[in-house]
């Protein structure tokens, strides 16, 4: 399998996604962010064509991730007449598929560096998109964007200020924090005050703590 340019792409992708989110906030609509993501992810697929699985095929696990990306994008394109509870249900479906894609890839022998990266970046894209939608619908204040920006800020920081410890691998704490965030976002879309806000804030707080740990891993620990 050829070497994939994932590190370099990740840096460019992070800048592009931040630009797309800025356009979405300026326009008061999520579609610029969704469009930017589609272009960036299509570019990723083109760069990695033939190397997305060990066999060279795209793979069913990656197909599930692509479906998850499409469903995630829908919450940014639906009209405001669609109730928040329906978006909350979509969040839960997307989260459920998050576990399915990895399971399918392992069962079929399709696990790959590309698949893990595609999954991770789809997660990051969805978190910030959900924040943009919740802000633009007036459900929460600008604080809801912080947790979605952290992944891109972390990648860009590593690019601009090389870290002795490198980038932290995905941890069990990070996975548990992401689970809490997905449930919190879904509940924040379904429940009223104060329960919806508390659930969302708790999930955001745990993911923020996860990124604090990542920054410490990269910059606070001695080089290994």
SELOBA-778298 format. One line per field, with one value per residue (C-alpha): residue number from 1; residue in one letter; chain; x, y, z. Coordinates in Angstrom, 2 decimals, decimal comma. Layout:
<recs>
k: (NUM_...)
r: (A_...)
c: (A_...)
u: (X_...)
v: (Y_...)
w: (Z_...)
</recs>
This chain:
<recs>
k: (1_2_3_4_5_6_7_8_9_10_11_12_13_14_15_16_17_18_19_20_21_22_23_24_25_26_27_28_29_30_31_32_33_34_35_36_37_38_39_40_41_42_43_44_45_46_47_48_49_50_51_52_53_54_55_56_57_58_59_60_61_62_63_64_65_66_67_68_69_70_71_72_73_74_75_76_77_78_79_80_81_82_83_84_85_86_87_88_89_90_91_92_93_94_95_96_97_98_99_100_101_102_103_104_105_106_107_108_109_110_111_112_113_114_115_116_117_118_119_120_121_122_123_124_125_126_127_128_129_130_131_132_133_134_135_136_137_138_139_140_141_142_143_144_145_146_147_148_149_150_151_152_153_154_155_156_157_158_159_160_161_162_163_164_165_166_167_168_169_170_171_172_173_174_175_176_177_178_179_180_181_182_183_184_185_186_187_188_189_190_191_192_193_194_195_196_197_198_199_200_201_202_203_204_205_206_207_208_209_210_211_212_213_214_215_216_217_218_219_220_221_222_223_224)
r: (X_X_X_X_X_X_X_X_X_X_X_X_X_X_X_X_X_X_X_X_X_X_X_X_X_X_X_X_X_X_X_X_X_X_X_X_X_X_X_X_X_X_X_X_X_X_X_X_X_X_X_X_X_X_X_X_X_X_X_X_X_X_X_X_X_X_X_X_X_X_X_X_X_X_X_X_X_X_X_X_X_X_X_X_X_X_X_X_X_X_X_X_X_X_X_X_X_X_X_X_X_X_X_X_X_X_X_X_X_X_X_X_X_X_X_X_X_X_X_X_X_X_X_X_X_X_X_X_X_X_X_X_X_X_X_X_X_X_X_X_X_X_X_X_X_X_X_X_X_X_X_X_X_X_X_X_X_X_X_X_X_X_X_X_X_X_X_X_X_X_X_X_X_X_X_X_X_X_X_X_X_X_X_X_X_X_X_X_X_X_X_X_X_X_X_X_X_X_X_X_X_X_X_X_X_X_X_X_X_X_X_X_X_X_X_X_X_X_X_X_X_X_X_X)
c: (A_A_A_A_A_A_A_A_A_A_A_A_A_A_A_A_A_A_A_A_A_A_A_A_A_A_A_A_A_A_A_A_A_A_A_A_A_A_A_A_A_A_A_A_A_A_A_A_A_A_A_A_A_A_A_A_A_A_A_A_A_A_A_A_A_A_A_A_A_A_A_A_A_A_A_A_A_A_A_A_A_A_A_A_A_A_A_A_A_A_A_A_A_A_A_A_A_A_A_A_A_A_A_A_A_A_A_A_A_A_A_A_A_A_A_A_A_A_A_A_A_A_A_A_A_A_A_A_A_A_A_A_A_A_A_A_A_A_A_A_A_A_A_A_A_A_A_A_A_A_A_A_A_A_A_A_A_A_A_A_A_A_A_A_A_A_A_A_A_A_A_A_A_A_A_A_A_A_A_A_A_A_A_A_A_A_A_A_A_A_A_A_A_A_A_A_A_A_A_A_A_A_A_A_A_A_A_A_A_A_A_A_A_A_A_A_A_A_A_A_A_A_A_A)
u: (0,00_1,37_2,28_-0,66_-0,18_-2,48_-0,37_0,04_-3,56_-4,77_-3,08_-4,54_-7,93_-7,98_-7,33_-9,98_-12,58_-11,96_-12,43_-15,65_-17,01_-16,19_-18,15_-21,08_-21,16_-20,91_-23,74_-25,92_-26,35_-24,46_-24,28_-20,85_-19,33_-20,99_-19,87_-16,31_-16,30_-17,59_-14,85_-12,14_-13,25_-13,58_-10,01_-8,95_-10,60_-8,86_-5,45_-5,91_-7,57_-6,45_-5,06_-8,20_-8,05_-5,32_-6,95_-7,21_-11,01_-12,94_-14,32_-17,67_-16,41_-15,45_-18,80_-20,53_-18,36_-19,32_-23,00_-22,37_-20,82_-23,87_-26,32_-24,25_-24,31_-28,09_-28,51_-26,79_-28,93_-32,41_-34,72_-35,42_-38,96_-37,53_-37,83_-34,75_-35,92_-35,60_-32,02_-31,39_-32,58_-30,20_-27,34_-28,10_-28,20_-24,86_-23,39_-24,70_-23,05_-19,80_-19,43_-20,65_-18,04_-15,11_-16,82_-17,49_-13,91_-12,49_-14,87_-13,93_-10,21_-10,46_-8,91_-6,45_-4,74_-7,11_-10,20_-9,15_-8,39_-11,61_-13,58_-11,82_-12,22_-15,89_-16,36_-14,62_-16,67_-19,93_-19,21_-18,53_-21,49_-23,83_-22,49_-23,05_-26,62_-27,43_-25,98_-27,81_-31,09_-30,61_-30,48_-27,12_-24,62_-21,26_-19,72_-21,15_-18,59_-15,54_-15,61_-15,95_-13,03_-10,61_-9,64_-8,67_-6,90_-4,91_-3,79_-2,85_-0,95_1,08_1,86_2,96_4,68_6,23_5,68_8,31_5,74_4,06_0,33_-1,46_-3,03_-6,74_-7,30_-10,05_-10,80_-11,21_-13,61_-15,69_-15,72_-16,91_-19,72_-20,80_-20,70_-22,88_-25,45_-25,26_-25,82_-28,79_-30,33_-29,62_-31,71_-34,56_-34,86_-35,78_-34,12_-32,25_-31,67_-30,74_-28,20_-26,67_-26,28_-24,69_-22,38_-21,24_-20,34_-18,53_-16,62_-15,40_-14,21_-12,47_-10,71_-9,68_-8,05_-6,33_-4,79_-3,78_-2,04_-0,24_0,79_2,23_3,83_4,04_5,61_9,31_10,08_9,83)
v: (0,00_3,41_5,97_8,29_12,06_12,21_14,44_17,12_16,83_17,09_20,45_21,88_20,36_22,03_25,47_24,85_23,72_26,74_28,96_27,14_27,51_31,23_31,61_29,71_31,97_35,07_33,87_32,72_29,37_26,07_25,31_26,97_24,72_21,62_22,53_23,13_19,75_17,93_19,44_18,66_15,07_14,40_15,65_13,23_10,32_11,29_11,49_8,11_6,27_2,66_2,78_3,06_-0,63_-3,28_-4,79_-1,44_-1,42_1,36_-1,07_-1,52_0,00_3,18_3,09_3,17_6,14_7,88_7,24_8,71_11,78_12,22_11,87_14,28_16,81_16,65_18,48_21,50_21,49_20,88_23,91_25,46_24,11_20,69_20,42_20,08_16,71_15,30_16,58_14,97_11,64_12,09_12,67_9,35_7,52_9,02_8,05_4,49_4,16_5,37_2,02_0,03_1,21_0,00_-3,32_-3,91_-3,02_-5,49_-8,27_-7,88_-7,34_-3,77_-1,84_0,76_4,03_5,79_4,29_5,42_8,91_9,16_8,15_10,66_13,59_12,76_12,94_16,33_17,68_16,57_18,04_21,51_21,29_20,42_23,41_25,75_24,54_24,85_28,37_29,51_28,11_30,06_26,96_27,81_30,66_30,82_28,55_25,56_26,13_25,73_21,95_21,67_24,00_22,18_19,39_21,85_24,18_21,22_20,11_23,63_24,23_21,08_22,29_25,77_24,77_21,30_19,29_17,19_14,52_14,45_14,03_12,00_8,76_8,32_7,32_5,47_8,67_10,53_7,88_7,99_11,79_11,69_9,31_11,74_14,60_12,82_11,94_15,48_17,05_14,76_15,56_19,25_19,11_17,16_18,34_21,75_23,73_23,01_19,33_19,76_22,45_20,50_17,36_19,28_21,24_18,05_16,42_19,56_19,73_16,14_16,58_19,82_17,95_15,32_17,97_19,49_16,04_15,97_19,32_18,15_14,92_16,91_19,84_19,05_15,60_14,96_13,72_9,94)
w: (0,00_-0,91_1,70_2,32_2,66_5,66_7,89_5,24_4,15_7,75_8,15_4,95_5,73_9,15_7,66_4,99_7,51_9,72_6,67_5,78_9,30_9,24_6,00_7,48_10,53_8,35_6,09_8,98_7,23_7,51_3,77_3,16_5,82_4,36_0,84_1,99_3,72_0,64_-1,54_1,01_1,59_-2,15_-2,50_0,25_-1,57_-4,81_-3,12_-1,45_-4,33_-4,45_-0,90_1,21_2,22_2,06_-1,04_-2,82_-2,91_-1,19_1,39_3,09_6,33_4,51_2,73_6,12_7,11_3,86_4,69_8,13_6,50_4,26_7,17_9,26_6,42_6,27_9,58_8,03_4,88_6,26_6,50_9,88_9,68_10,58_14,37_16,57_17,88_14,36_14,20_17,57_16,18_13,25_15,68_17,36_14,01_12,98_16,33_15,98_12,57_14,12_15,84_12,85_10,34_12,43_13,15_9,45_8,52_11,07_10,07_6,41_6,93_5,60_8,49_7,24_8,08_5,69_7,33_10,81_9,53_7,50_10,59_12,84_10,46_9,90_13,67_13,83_10,93_12,48_15,91_14,53_12,13_15,00_16,93_13,99_13,55_17,26_17,35_14,23_15,53_18,75_20,93_22,50_22,54_20,80_23,45_21,61_18,82_21,05_21,24_17,45_16,79_19,08_16,66_13,95_16,37_17,72_14,25_13,17_16,42_15,83_12,32_13,41_16,67_16,34_19,51_21,25_22,06_18,65_18,15_20,79_19,54_20,11_23,73_25,58_27,50_24,22_22,90_26,07_25,97_22,34_23,33_26,04_23,56_21,00_23,62_25,00_21,58_20,91_24,29_23,77_20,60_22,20_25,81_27,11_29,87_32,00_31,18_27,52_28,28_31,17_29,05_26,19_28,47_30,18_26,87_25,71_28,98_28,72_25,12_26,08_28,89_26,34_24,18_27,21_27,74_24,07_24,31_27,44_25,68_22,81_24,61_28,31_28,30_27,66_24,18_23,99)
</recs>
